[in-house]
């Protein structure tokens, strides 16, 4: 009976670790955590080096920013959600549902995701970039990780 209880506890522990992108068992094919209200804005690059930090607490919000290439051929969306003791902000690039005329011109842009209202307390925030249109499945890259405190 003790062996069965130990096996059940181990199974639950592994399942708990598998829940979010901050765990060692996370797979990019898992959906990005969501559920927190998030707005995304994309602005042209200023041509100056990108200012750090990429993640800050601002009043009742979390602001996560990154600078990388953008094209008019893709759709961009930001989602945020809790994963364990962290908040994960994911900027997703995907193919549009209907084809549109575009050129593959790439320009550098500043992506700014604002989570408002963000959960109160002290925790880690992880900013991830997710590419959803690849034939071998989604690919995710961690862009930044920062501790924040919201009153």
PyMOL commands that set and color helices and strands:
alter all, ss='L'
color gray80, all
select helices_A, chain A and resi 2-17
alter helices_A, ss='H'
color red, helices_A
select strands_A, chain A and resi 38-44+55-58+61-70+74-83+86-95+107-116+121-131+139-150
alter strands_A, ss='S'
color yellow, strands_A
deselect
rebuild
show_as cartoon
